[in-house]
């Protein structure tokens, strides 16, 4: 039976050793320079080793072990890694991937009564509002793609587009919780945490779950987007910096003599065993120890994995690195490819805050959103394909909901200020790679793009389908907590959308 997750916090760095020597103070005193390394070695050999204080001892009997070592999925997986491209704010489906000729025809007619209950700003509601952009058929599949995304059009035949998504809340925070964790409330495991809980990761020198957010622009709901929730803390996502050092204080400012680091790590391992023996089943302590050990292993590999100077000029230009508009998002897309290439299980890329939340000025706003992301995303898919990674990597694009077919008018007299309000009843996502039916479209909204009406796909169905592609079943992936079997899909009815599978 799993341990309780929410146990009292323990800080392994401040627990007393016998003789009132603090772990941190001990290494502060003896860990600097050649003399410190020598003293640490002597103490480990003579003082601690001789007394048996830090001698190797068998690990205590424990109720269970939670780690991120690779685990074989119960079913044949179609994908081994996930790159989640989360478009926070709610992209407008009828302006991007779900064209509506009827909306053009009925432009300017009233529709308020039918959508009033779902509007977050009813006082600003306008008339039906056609898309300002044209659509073109792209690729052999003939997928209709907005002129706002010319680069995505070049990879149309890689996409499985779902036009019939729907969710349960019209506001950002709960809808994001639903998209990321399966329910409308905070404190539950994110999708990425469930994935690494079920599968572990192939590379033990890098985090299993990496979050790449824009510097200085945290996503709505912050770390809840990559939080472990009620799962053991070892499954929480690790946010990495995209500029400078991947993690602050990852590398030492002063180089250590040869062998000193090995001696120090050995002592730390022995101290960790003492703490674990005194506190069996303490998941937060286990997670902290695992984090320290991972940080030590990451000192070389994380820096190398995120070093874009190793990429060719042609590759960086293809993504848009160096271009003022695309640079930020492009860098994170290149990093995502480099991470999955090195065995990281789950990479999440959030856009800068809620750039897709176009309540007003959608003509300029949506153009800016696509300008930042279109080229990097298309380049990512092409790069994964060229390197033979796309077959094993599931790329997921989407936001928490869609937009309304009517205009939202902050200035009632000026249509140029028009935007679109939130719409939980119908929106579009797409998948690529990892066993999906490339070049396909599934489901449909009504003739105006307001509500999913054909082959409806709930967020719960979507999660079940993604788990299936990774070789897991949504009913079998659970964690016992407070006497309940908690699941990503919770108690909601869920189905795997087999029509999306190749």
Secondary structure, 3 states (H helix, E strand, C coil): CCCCCCCCCCCCCCCEECCCEEHHHHHHHHCCHHHHHHHHHHHHHHHHHHHCCCCCCCCCCCCCCCCCCCCCCCCCCCCCEEEEEECCCCCCHHHHCCCCHHHHHCCCCCCHHHHHHHCCCHHHEEEECCCCCCEEEECCCCEEEEHHHHHHHCCHHHEEEEEEEECCCCCHHHHHHHHHHCCCCCCCCCHHHHHHHHHCCCCCCCCCEEEECECCECCCCHHHHHCCCCCCHHHCCEECCCCCCCCCCCCCCCCCCCCHHHHHHHHHHHHHHHHHHHCCCCHHHHHHHHHHHHHHHHHHHHHHHCCHHHCCHHHHHHHCCCCCCCHHHHHHHHHHHHHHHCCCCEEEEECCCCCCCCCECHHHHHHHHHHHHHHHHHHHHHHHHHCCCHHHEEEEEECCCEECCEEECCCCCCHHHEECCEECCCEEEEEEECCECCCEEECEECCCCCCEEECCEEHHHHHHHHHHHCCCCCCCCEEEECCEEEECCCCCCCCCCHHHEC
